[in-house]
Amino acid sequence: MRKTPVRRVPVGAPDVLIDRRADGTTLLRSPEALAPYPAKLTERFAHWARERPDHVFIAERDPGGAWRELTYGEAYARFRTIGQALLDRELSAERPVVILSDNDVEQALIALAAMHVGIPFAPVSSAYSLVSTDHEKLRYVVGLLTPGLVFAADAAKFGRAIEAVVPAETEVVVTRGAVPGRRTTPFAALEAGPATAAVDQAHAAVGPDTIAKFLLTSGSTGNPKAVINTQRMLCSNMQMIAQTLPFVLDPAPVLVDWLPWNHTFGGNHNFSLVIYGGGTLYIDDGKPVPGLIEKTVRNLREIAPTVYFNVPRGFEELVPYLRREPELRSKLFSRVQMLFYAGAGLAQPVWDAMDELAVQACGERILWVTGLGATETAPSVTFTRGDGVRSGMIGLPVPGVEVKLAPDGDKVEMRVRGPSVTPGYWRQPDLTRAAFDEEGYYRLGDAVAWVDAADPRKGLVFDGRVAEDFKLATGTWVSVGPLRAKFIAAAAPYVQDVVIAGLNRDWVGALVFPRLDECRALAPELPATAPPSGIVGHPAVRAKFQAMLDAFAREATGSSTRVARAILLDVPPSIDASEITDKGSINQRAVLKARAALADELYADPPGPRVIVAGKESR
């Protein structure tokens, strides 16, 4: 399949300048200088509103299923009016806008209005309001940010969270409904008055160092950190992408995208990309889970994206539909110039399936691109370029950033400095100081290695998280990231995620979060009402995992890559216990802490009935 030609698109040259220091650190940068970029993101929006006012900027499904479209000209006029309303309320960095609900046109308008007049906003994961049972994280966020205005689309959905954590004196704006017993402002009221010269004056005062937004990142300790995102960060990163992957912006991008705007992938990378290139964003009302992936498929049957962004699970969920529907295949691959994944490693069978389906649809493969970035880097630091990419590769630095490779034990940590890097965390000076080294490089916490040390142009490969790795009692290091990725790939499609245990133990164990829908298919006689414990405990499911664990153990090269025992979990990760971040990523350390009794059960002798033992043989 790899011999089939890939669709040709222009990419930046895969080259790197290297400075090796005597202390063991290595500095990397692109030989290409970063070109000039706007001082503020809505400069680009104003440009497109003048040049192509009737071009669709954003669209979402209305309750009847039709696309509700908003052009650049319409959106610009509307968010200038909303900007006036925000100025009238004397909002500021000390009293920003906090957004609780999911992607929609109103959120886009209020976010653009705030950026346009220099008022920071903070999009918060809806899980903090709708999934959490105690609202402690949301309470912490509101206390940290002290919002002057809180926006939520649907009062009925978000009313309980608002009542629980938003102070009575804080204005609440909603698109639909009202919070019982509380005064709320209809979103339409923000557009009631005209924009005055004050909007233009405020916009003129916005500069590269103006705070555009606060993005929350969970970290490993529980309470969210508020990452300062400046206009310089957003605009410089867009220019970095424009020089590395110029085809993404020309022709004007068309995106069908579900990725949440409270996360840097969806909210900085994708949302800003559309604005920078004068493109169109179709808000995908689906998600890569059963019951919602069907909405994504419906949208892709109608809209052909020019580039397609998703997480690995999203591609995995799409493959069966693409196999069954030739017309869907033809639509998706008709003009897409790039398939881009982030957030985790993509299993090779899924990768191969997408390549095969593309060839069936259009006779050529589509370029796969991935990279590495963070909320603190706006996000892009590195990208792969050209064909020959495999899962785990992250490529080379984009123009404008400096990367430092710093030895850390037997790992090498990536650190980064440049205009796209945050100045720090809002009202958290201790965390800010700890995040940077003595030369001002941001510590990503990600370990990397060369794909081929003899040929640096092949780029870097992700080598796990520095803080996750641990030693067995024997002194052997376990590299958690690569082992997790390998285990998930080997157990596909039956595993959602896995947590690796074994600190100061003699061997590695695993706590496995199974995909219950796939596991249920192994036991079709199970009733639809079977609880998760009944699914993971079914003999057919256990037999499948026994066989996979045995095979995985046989392929291991030593104690650090051999998973000796596993337990299938029947309780999903908890956002309240910090087991899962708002981005959907597993927090390895938090799971092991919250489920310490289960981790101990892995190592009990003799093993309990829930424990699956690899090979049932001596270690």
KEVOFI-211714 format. One record per residue (C-alpha): residue number from 1; x, y, z; residue in one letter. Coordinates in steps of 0.05 Angstrom, whole numbers. Example, Ala and Ser with C-alpha at 12.3 -4.5 7.8 and 13.67 -1.06 7.14 Angstrom:
2
LOLUM   num        X        Y        Z   residu
LOLUM     1      246      -90      156        A
LOLUM     2      273      -21      143        S
//
This chain:
619
LOLUM   num        X        Y        Z   residu
LOLUM     1        0        0        0        M
LOLUM     2       58       48       16        R
LOLUM     3       79       42      -57        K
LOLUM     4       15       75      -80        T
LOLUM     5       29      148      -94        P
LOLUM     6        8      200      -42        V
LOLUM     7      -33      261      -64        R
LOLUM     8       18      316      -78        R
LOLUM     9       15      378      -35        V
LOLUM    10       68      431      -20        P
LOLUM    11      103      425       47        V
LOLUM    12      161      461       79        G
LOLUM    13      230      429       72        A
LOLUM    14      245      377      126        P
LOLUM    15      310      408      150        D
LOLUM    16      339      427      218        V
LOLUM    17      398      466      246        L
LOLUM    18      431      431      305        I
LOLUM    19      475      459      360        D
LOLUM    20      504      406      406        R
LOLUM    21      529      434      473        R
LOLUM    22      583      407      518        A
LOLUM    23      533      397      575        D
LOLUM    24      495      345      534        G
LOLUM    25      437      389      512        T
LOLUM    26      420      397      439        T
LOLUM    27      387      458      407        L
LOLUM    28      344      451      345        L
LOLUM    29      313      503      300        R
LOLUM    30      287      510      229        S
LOLUM    31      334      542      179        P
LOLUM    32      274      582      154        E
LOLUM    33      261      648      189        A
LOLUM    34      191      663      212        L
LOLUM    35      156      713      166        A
LOLUM    36      117      774      194        P
LOLUM    37       49      760      223        Y
LOLUM    38      -10      802      247        P
LOLUM    39      -10      836      315        A
LOLUM    40      -80      807      330        K
LOLUM    41     -121      751      302        L
LOLUM    42     -184      791      285        T
LOLUM    43     -142      833      237        E
LOLUM    44     -147      773      192        R
LOLUM    45     -222      768      203        F
LOLUM    46     -231      842      185        A
LOLUM    47     -190      830      122        H
LOLUM    48     -236      773       99        W
LOLUM    49     -298      813      118        A
LOLUM    50     -275      866       69        R
LOLUM    51     -248      820       14        E
LOLUM    52     -302      765       15        R
LOLUM    53     -360      788       58        P
LOLUM    54     -407      736       29        D
LOLUM    55     -361      676       41        H
LOLUM    56     -387      629       95        V
LOLUM    57     -345      633      158        F
LOLUM    58     -382      584      203        I
LOLUM    59     -442      537      199        A
LOLUM    60     -479      492      248        E
LOLUM    61     -541      448      245        R
LOLUM    62     -606      481      266        D
LOLUM    63     -658      440      305        P
LOLUM    64     -688      418      239        G
LOLUM    65     -622      392      213        G
LOLUM    66     -609      446      161        A
LOLUM    67     -543      484      160        W
LOLUM    68     -547      552      193        R
LOLUM    69     -493      593      159        E
LOLUM    70     -459      658      178        L
LOLUM    71     -415      697      129        T
LOLUM    72     -353      737      145        Y
LOLUM    73     -390      802      134        G
LOLUM    74     -448      782      179        E
LOLUM    75     -403      754      234        A
LOLUM    76     -358      815      234        Y
LOLUM    77     -416      863      242        A
LOLUM    78     -447      821      297        R
LOLUM    79     -385      811      339        F
LOLUM    80     -368      885      335        R
LOLUM    81     -436      899      366        T
LOLUM    82     -425      846      419        I
LOLUM    83     -357      877      432        G
LOLUM    84     -392      942      449        Q
LOLUM    85     -435      906      500        A
LOLUM    86     -374      875      532        L
LOLUM    87     -340      943      536        L
LOLUM    88     -402      973      568        D
LOLUM    89     -396      921      623        R
LOLUM    90     -324      942      637        E
LOLUM    91     -298      871      631        L
LOLUM    92     -223      860      633        S
LOLUM    93     -169      808      648        A
LOLUM    94     -190      815      721        E
LOLUM    95     -263      804      702        R
LOLUM    96     -261      762      638        P
LOLUM    97     -315      724      600        V
LOLUM    98     -322      651      620        V
LOLUM    99     -357      604      571        I
LOLUM   100     -387      539      598        L
LOLUM   101     -420      507      537        S
LOLUM   102     -399      470      475        D
LOLUM   103     -380      495      405        N
LOLUM   104     -434      537      372        D
LOLUM   105     -443      601      332        V
LOLUM   106     -458      643      393        E
LOLUM   107     -395      620      428        Q
LOLUM   108     -355      638      366        A
LOLUM   109     -386      707      364        L
LOLUM   110     -375      723      438        I
LOLUM   111     -303      697      434        A
LOLUM   112     -287      738      372        L
LOLUM   113     -320      799      404        A
LOLUM   114     -278      792      466        A
LOLUM   115     -213      784      427        M
LOLUM   116     -230      842      382        H
LOLUM   117     -236      892      439        V
LOLUM   118     -181      863      483        G
LOLUM   119     -222      826      536        I
LOLUM   120     -197      756      553        P
LOLUM   121     -245      698      551        F
LOLUM   122     -240      628      580        A
LOLUM   123     -276      569      547        P
LOLUM   124     -287      515      599        V
LOLUM   125     -298      441      584        S
LOLUM   126     -373      426      589        S
LOLUM   127     -354      363      627        A
LOLUM   128     -338      408      687        Y
LOLUM   129     -412      427      687        S
LOLUM   130     -448      366      659        L
LOLUM   131     -406      306      679        V
LOLUM   132     -377      327      745        S
LOLUM   133     -421      311      805        T
LOLUM   134     -390      358      856        D
LOLUM   135     -370      416      809        H
LOLUM   136     -306      425      849        E
LOLUM   137     -263      438      788        K
LOLUM   138     -311      488      760        L
LOLUM   139     -315      522      828        R
LOLUM   140     -240      527      829        Y
LOLUM   141     -238      556      758        V
LOLUM   142     -290      609      775        V
LOLUM   143     -251      628      837        G
LOLUM   144     -186      632      799        L
LOLUM   145     -212      673      740        L
LOLUM   146     -265      716      776        T
LOLUM   147     -308      726      714        P
LOLUM   148     -349      788      702        G
LOLUM   149     -395      750      654        L
LOLUM   150     -411      676      646        V
LOLUM   151     -441      650      581        F
LOLUM   152     -478      584      571        A
LOLUM   153     -520      566      510        A
LOLUM   154     -574      526      546        D
LOLUM   155     -597      548      614        A
LOLUM   156     -633      482      627        A
LOLUM   157     -570      442      616        K
LOLUM   158     -521      487      653        F
LOLUM   159     -567      517      705        G
LOLUM   160     -547      468      760        R
LOLUM   161     -473      484      751        A
LOLUM   162     -486      559      748        I
LOLUM   163     -526      557      812        E
LOLUM   164     -472      516      846        A
LOLUM   165     -411      559      831        V
LOLUM   166     -426      625      797        V
LOLUM   167     -433      683      847        P
LOLUM   168     -501      716      849        A
LOLUM   169     -472      783      828        E
LOLUM   170     -439      755      765        T
LOLUM   171     -479      767      702        E
LOLUM   172     -502      703      666        V
LOLUM   173     -517      705      591        V
LOLUM   174     -556      648      558        V
LOLUM   175     -580      634      488        T
LOLUM   176     -640      593      509        R
LOLUM   177     -682      589      572        G
LOLUM   178     -669      618      641        A
LOLUM   179     -639      594      706        V
LOLUM   180     -696      588      757        P
LOLUM   181     -693      641      812        G
LOLUM   182     -635      678      778        R
LOLUM   183     -634      738      733        R
LOLUM   184     -604      720      665        T
LOLUM   185     -589      761      603        T
LOLUM   186     -612      735      535        P
LOLUM   187     -555      730      485        F
LOLUM   188     -595      773      437        A
LOLUM   189     -590      831      487        A
LOLUM   190     -515      834      473        L
LOLUM   191     -532      855      402        E
LOLUM   192     -586      905      419        A
LOLUM   193     -544      968      413        G
LOLUM   194     -498      993      357        P
LOLUM   195     -423      990      358        A
LOLUM   196     -392     1058      371        T
LOLUM   197     -323     1087      360        A
LOLUM   198     -304     1057      427        A
LOLUM   199     -300      988      393        V
LOLUM   200     -250     1013      342        D
LOLUM   201     -209     1049      396        Q
LOLUM   202     -207      986      438        A
LOLUM   203     -188      944      378        H
LOLUM   204     -131      992      361        A
LOLUM   205     -104      984      431        A
LOLUM   206     -100      908      425        V
LOLUM   207      -28      887      413        G
LOLUM   208       15      824      410        P
LOLUM   209       20      819      486        D
LOLUM   210      -54      829      498        T
LOLUM   211      -85      767      531        I
LOLUM   212     -132      735      481        A
LOLUM   213     -157      677      524        K
LOLUM   214     -144      632      583        F
LOLUM   215     -143      558      566        L
LOLUM   216     -148      508      623        L
LOLUM   217     -102      449      628        T
LOLUM   218     -109      397      682        S
LOLUM   219      -38      374      693        G
LOLUM   220      -25      315      738        S
LOLUM   221      -43      343      806        T
LOLUM   222     -118      358      799        G
LOLUM   223     -134      432      799        N
LOLUM   224     -133      465      730        P
LOLUM   225      -81      515      709        K
LOLUM   226     -102      576      669        A
LOLUM   227      -54      582      611        V
LOLUM   228      -46      653      586        I
LOLUM   229      -54      655      510        N
LOLUM   230      -33      722      480        T
LOLUM   231      -48      749      411        Q
LOLUM   232       26      740      394        R
LOLUM   233       20      666      410        M
LOLUM   234      -41      655      366        L
LOLUM   235      -16      695      306        C
LOLUM   236       56      671      306        S
LOLUM   237       33      599      310        N
LOLUM   238      -13      608      251        M
LOLUM   239       45      636      211        Q
LOLUM   240       89      577      232        M
LOLUM   241       36      530      204        I
LOLUM   242       28      572      141        A
LOLUM   243      102      564      126        Q
LOLUM   244      106      490      144        T
LOLUM   245       41      466      113        L
LOLUM   246       22      520       63        P
LOLUM   247      -31      477       29        F
LOLUM   248      -73      480       93        V
LOLUM   249      -88      554       81        L
LOLUM   250      -89      556        5        D
LOLUM   251     -141      541      -20        P
LOLUM   252     -183      569       36        A
LOLUM   253     -193      513       86        P
LOLUM   254     -259      477       95        V
LOLUM   255     -264      440      161        L
LOLUM   256     -316      392      189        V
LOLUM   257     -294      392      261        D
LOLUM   258     -320      370      329        W
LOLUM   259     -258      384      370        L
LOLUM   260     -277      427      430        P
LOLUM   261     -255      500      432        W
LOLUM   262     -235      495      505        N
LOLUM   263     -176      453      481        H
LOLUM   264     -117      482      442        T
LOLUM   265     -125      432      385        F
LOLUM   266     -196      454      368        G
LOLUM   267     -196      524      396        G
LOLUM   268     -128      550      376        N
LOLUM   269     -103      506      319        H
LOLUM   270     -167      493      280        N
LOLUM   271     -211      553      297        F
LOLUM   272     -153      602      285        S
LOLUM   273     -133      565      221        L
LOLUM   274     -201      579      190        V
LOLUM   275     -196      653      206        I
LOLUM   276     -123      659      183        Y
LOLUM   277     -139      627      116        G
LOLUM   278     -208      657      106        G
LOLUM   279     -240      589      106        G
LOLUM   280     -304      556      130        T
LOLUM   281     -316      517      193        L
LOLUM   282     -374      468      195        Y
LOLUM   283     -386      452      268        I
LOLUM   284     -391      376      273        D
LOLUM   285     -445      360      324        D
LOLUM   286     -419      289      331        G
LOLUM   287     -364      257      371        K
LOLUM   288     -322      194      363        P
LOLUM   289     -365      150      407        V
LOLUM   290     -423      103      391        P
LOLUM   291     -488      142      387        G
LOLUM   292     -454      207      365        L
LOLUM   293     -406      184      310        I
LOLUM   294     -468      176      266        E
LOLUM   295     -476      252      267        K
LOLUM   296     -404      261      243        T
LOLUM   297     -417      211      187        V
LOLUM   298     -480      250      166        R
LOLUM   299     -439      314      162        N
LOLUM   300     -383      282      122        L
LOLUM   301     -435      254       73        R
LOLUM   302     -452      327       56        E
LOLUM   303     -388      367       66        I
LOLUM   304     -320      350       35        A
LOLUM   305     -264      378       79        P
LOLUM   306     -199      403       49        T
LOLUM   307     -162      379      111        V
LOLUM   308     -187      331      163        Y
LOLUM   309     -169      335      237        F
LOLUM   310     -187      283      288        N
LOLUM   311     -162      242      347        V
LOLUM   312     -142      169      336        P
LOLUM   313     -209      144      364        R
LOLUM   314     -245      187      312        G
LOLUM   315     -210      154      254        F
LOLUM   316     -222       86      286        E
LOLUM   317     -297       99      291        E
LOLUM   318     -300      125      219        L
LOLUM   319     -267       65      186        V
LOLUM   320     -328       17      188        P
LOLUM   321     -373       70      156        Y
LOLUM   322     -322       86      102        L
LOLUM   323     -317       12       86        R
LOLUM   324     -392        4       79        R
LOLUM   325     -408       69       41        E
LOLUM   326     -372       81      -26        P
LOLUM   327     -406      150      -32        E
LOLUM   328     -380      171       37        L
LOLUM   329     -310      148       17        R
LOLUM   330     -314      188      -47        S
LOLUM   331     -339      250      -11        K
LOLUM   332     -286      250       44        L
LOLUM   333     -227      236       -2        F
LOLUM   334     -250      280      -60        S
LOLUM   335     -209      341      -41        R
LOLUM   336     -178      327       27        V
LOLUM   337     -104      344       25        Q
LOLUM   338      -83      320       94        M
LOLUM   339     -105      273      149        L
LOLUM   340      -81      299      216        F
LOLUM   341      -85      265      284        Y
LOLUM   342      -62      286      353        A
LOLUM   343      -75      269      426        G
LOLUM   344      -49      197      424        A
LOLUM   345      -15      147      378        G
LOLUM   346      -55      121      318        L
LOLUM   347      -59       45      315        A
LOLUM   348      -26       18      252        Q
LOLUM   349      -87      -23      230        P
LOLUM   350     -129       41      230        V
LOLUM   351      -75       78      192        W
LOLUM   352      -70       23      140        D
LOLUM   353     -146       20      134        A
LOLUM   354     -151       95      119        M
LOLUM   355      -96       88       66        D
LOLUM   356     -132       29       34        E
LOLUM   357     -199       66       33        L
LOLUM   358     -167      128        3        A
LOLUM   359     -138       86      -54        V
LOLUM   360     -206       54      -66        Q
LOLUM   361     -239      123      -69        A
LOLUM   362     -189      163     -110        C
LOLUM   363     -130      119     -130        G
LOLUM   364      -80      152      -84        E
LOLUM   365      -62      157      -11        R
LOLUM   366      -72      221       29        I
LOLUM   367      -14      253       66        L
LOLUM   368      -14      238      141        W
LOLUM   369       13      294      185        V
LOLUM   370       23      296      260        T
LOLUM   371       67      333      308        G
LOLUM   372       76      355      380        L
LOLUM   373       50      414      417        G
LOLUM   374       16      437      481        A
LOLUM   375      -34      486      509        T
LOLUM   376       26      527      530        E
LOLUM   377       54      531      459        T
LOLUM   378       -9      553      422        A
LOLUM   379       -1      493      403        P
LOLUM   380       46      472      347        S
LOLUM   381      121      460      359        V
LOLUM   382      138      406      309        T
LOLUM   383      106      374      247        F
LOLUM   384      121      315      203        T
LOLUM   385      129      332      130        R
LOLUM   386      123      287       70        G
LOLUM   387      109      213       61        D
LOLUM   388      139      157      102        G
LOLUM   389      109      178      169        V
LOLUM   390       91      125      220        R
LOLUM   391       54      129      286        S
LOLUM   392       94      163      341        G
LOLUM   393      135      208      295        M
LOLUM   394      130      282      311        I
LOLUM   395      175      313      258        G
LOLUM   396      219      375      264        L
LOLUM   397      212      445      293        P
LOLUM   398      169      496      256        V
LOLUM   399      200      563      237        P
LOLUM   400      205      612      295        G
LOLUM   401      214      564      353        V
LOLUM   402      276      539      387        E
LOLUM   403      275      468      415        V
LOLUM   404      321      444      469        K
LOLUM   405      333      370      480        L
LOLUM   406      353      363      553        A
LOLUM   407      378      296      582        P
LOLUM   408      334      271      639        D
LOLUM   409      359      205      666        G
LOLUM   410      356      156      608        D
LOLUM   411      306      201      572        K
LOLUM   412      312      266      533        V
LOLUM   413      260      319      549        E
LOLUM   414      237      369      497        M
LOLUM   415      234      442      517        R
LOLUM   416      214      501      473        V
LOLUM   417      223      576      468        R
LOLUM   418      193      626      419        G
LOLUM   419      137      675      405        P
LOLUM   420       83      621      409        S
LOLUM   421      101      601      481        V
LOLUM   422       58      625      539        T
LOLUM   423       85      677      588        P
LOLUM   424       56      633      643        G
LOLUM   425       -4      614      684        Y
LOLUM   426      -55      666      707        W
LOLUM   427      -49      682      781        R
LOLUM   428       -5      621      792        Q
LOLUM   429       67      649      796        P
LOLUM   430       97      587      830        D
LOLUM   431       72      542      774        L
LOLUM   432       98      592      723        T
LOLUM   433      168      592      752        R
LOLUM   434      169      516      755        A
LOLUM   435      147      510      682        A
LOLUM   436      209      543      653        F
LOLUM   437      283      527      657        D
LOLUM   438      339      576      672        E
LOLUM   439      343      597      598        E
LOLUM   440      268      610      591        G
LOLUM   441      251      545      554        Y
LOLUM   442      183      517      571        Y
LOLUM   443      188      446      598        R
LOLUM   444      140      404      558        L
LOLUM   445      150      342      600        G
LOLUM   446      150      300      537        D
LOLUM   447      208      255      522        A
LOLUM   448      232      248      450        V
LOLUM   449      285      210      410        A
LOLUM   450      312      213      340        W
LOLUM   451      279      170      288        V
LOLUM   452      349      159      259        D
LOLUM   453      406      193      296        A
LOLUM   454      448      188      232        A
LOLUM   455      396      228      192        D
LOLUM   456      365      283      234        P
LOLUM   457      321      305      176        R
LOLUM   458      277      244      191        K
LOLUM   459      257      281      254        G
LOLUM   460      238      261      324        L
LOLUM   461      193      208      354        V
LOLUM   462      152      213      417        F
LOLUM   463      183      174      474        D
LOLUM   464      131      181      530        G
LOLUM   465      122      229      588        R
LOLUM   466      183      239      631        V
LOLUM   467      142      241      696        A
LOLUM   468      104      177      681        E
LOLUM   469      163      131      675        D
LOLUM   470      184       90      735        F
LOLUM   471      233       36      758        K
LOLUM   472      216      -35      776        L
LOLUM   473      244      -63      841        A
LOLUM   474      300      -93      798        T
LOLUM   475      322      -23      777        G
LOLUM   476      296      -32      707        T
LOLUM   477      263       30      677        W
LOLUM   478      193       24      648        V
LOLUM   479      178       73      592        S
LOLUM   480      103       82      603        V
LOLUM   481       83      120      541        G
LOLUM   482      109       72      488        P
LOLUM   483       86       12      528        L
LOLUM   484       15       40      535        R
LOLUM   485       12       55      461        A
LOLUM   486       37      -15      443        K
LOLUM   487      -12      -49      490        F
LOLUM   488      -72       -9      463        I
LOLUM   489      -52      -25      391        A
LOLUM   490      -45      -99      407        A
LOLUM   491     -113     -101      442        A
LOLUM   492     -151      -60      390        A
LOLUM   493     -209      -51      385        P
LOLUM   494     -226      -77      454        Y
LOLUM   495     -187      -27      496        V
LOLUM   496     -203       47      507        Q
LOLUM   497     -142       61      550        D
LOLUM   498      -94       27      599        V
LOLUM   499      -57       49      661        V
LOLUM   500       11       17      673        I
LOLUM   501       30       -3      744        A
LOLUM   502       94      -30      774        G
LOLUM   503      132       23      813        L
LOLUM   504      180      -13      860        N
LOLUM   505      147      -80      841        R
LOLUM   506      180     -139      808        D
LOLUM   507      139     -137      744        W
LOLUM   508       91      -94      704        V
LOLUM   509       15      -98      712        G
LOLUM   510      -42      -62      677        A
LOLUM   511     -109      -33      696        L
LOLUM   512     -150      -36      631        V
LOLUM   513     -208        9      612        F
LOLUM   514     -243      -34      560        P
LOLUM   515     -289      -11      504        R
LOLUM   516     -353      -41      530        L
LOLUM   517     -390      -38      463        D
LOLUM   518     -335      -79      429        E
LOLUM   519     -330     -127      487        C
LOLUM   520     -405     -138      487        R
LOLUM   521     -400     -162      415        A
LOLUM   522     -357     -220      439        L
LOLUM   523     -415     -245      480        A
LOLUM   524     -478     -234      437        P
LOLUM   525     -521     -274      486        E
LOLUM   526     -513     -219      538        L
LOLUM   527     -577     -180      549        P
LOLUM   528     -577     -107      530        A
LOLUM   529     -585      -89      603        T
LOLUM   530     -522     -126      625        A
LOLUM   531     -481      -82      672        P
LOLUM   532     -408      -67      657        P
LOLUM   533     -386     -118      709        S
LOLUM   534     -425     -171      673        G
LOLUM   535     -392     -153      607        I
LOLUM   536     -319     -152      631        V
LOLUM   537     -331     -215      673        G
LOLUM   538     -361     -256      616        H
LOLUM   539     -319     -318      599        P
LOLUM   540     -315     -299      525        A
LOLUM   541     -289     -230      541        V
LOLUM   542     -238     -256      591        R
LOLUM   543     -216     -310      542        A
LOLUM   544     -203     -256      489        K
LOLUM   545     -162     -215      536        F
LOLUM   546     -125     -277      562        Q
LOLUM   547     -105     -293      490        A
LOLUM   548      -83     -221      477        M
LOLUM   549      -43     -216      542        L
LOLUM   550       -9     -282      527        D
LOLUM   551       10     -259      457        A
LOLUM   552       34     -192      483        F
LOLUM   553       77     -226      535        A
LOLUM   554      108     -273      483        R
LOLUM   555      130     -213      442        E
LOLUM   556      161     -176      501        A
LOLUM   557      236     -163      499        T
LOLUM   558      245     -160      575        G
LOLUM   559      211     -144      641        S
LOLUM   560      200      -71      622        S
LOLUM   561      157      -90      562        T
LOLUM   562      121     -151      589        R
LOLUM   563       53     -140      622        V
LOLUM   564       48     -198      670        A
LOLUM   565      -23     -186      697        R
LOLUM   566      -84     -144      681        A
LOLUM   567     -151     -126      710        I
LOLUM   568     -210     -105      667        L
LOLUM   569     -244      -45      699        L
LOLUM   570     -319      -38      700        D
LOLUM   571     -321       34      726        V
LOLUM   572     -301       89      676        P
LOLUM   573     -249      142      694        P
LOLUM   574     -275      199      738        S
LOLUM   575     -266      272      721        I
LOLUM   576     -279      290      794        D
LOLUM   577     -221      245      817        A
LOLUM   578     -177      276      762        S
LOLUM   579     -171      207      730        E
LOLUM   580     -188      237      663        I
LOLUM   581     -173      306      638        T
LOLUM   582     -223      352      604        D
LOLUM   583     -188      332      539        K
LOLUM   584     -206      260      551        G
LOLUM   585     -135      238      567        S
LOLUM   586     -121      188      622        I
LOLUM   587      -83      214      682        N
LOLUM   588      -39      155      699        Q
LOLUM   589      -18      179      767        R
LOLUM   590      -88      198      789        A
LOLUM   591     -117      130      769        V
LOLUM   592      -65       93      808        L
LOLUM   593      -78      136      869        K
LOLUM   594     -154      132      865        A
LOLUM   595     -153       57      852        R
LOLUM   596      -96       38      897        A
LOLUM   597     -134      -23      922        A
LOLUM   598     -142      -49      852        L
LOLUM   599      -68      -38      838        A
LOLUM   600      -52      -78      900        D
LOLUM   601      -99     -133      876        E
LOLUM   602      -57     -140      813        L
LOLUM   603        2     -161      857        Y
LOLUM   604      -34     -205      908        A
LOLUM   605      -12     -278      913        D
LOLUM   606      -49     -320      896        P
LOLUM   607      -83     -275      844        P
LOLUM   608     -156     -260      855        G
LOLUM   609     -212     -280      806        P
LOLUM   610     -211     -213      769        R
LOLUM   611     -137     -217      753        V
LOLUM   612     -116     -243      684        I
LOLUM   613      -46     -273      687        V
LOLUM   614       -3     -275      625        A
LOLUM   615       10     -347      605        G
LOLUM   616       -7     -370      676        K
LOLUM   617       67     -384      681        E
LOLUM   618      123     -363      727        S
LOLUM   619      152     -295      716        R
//
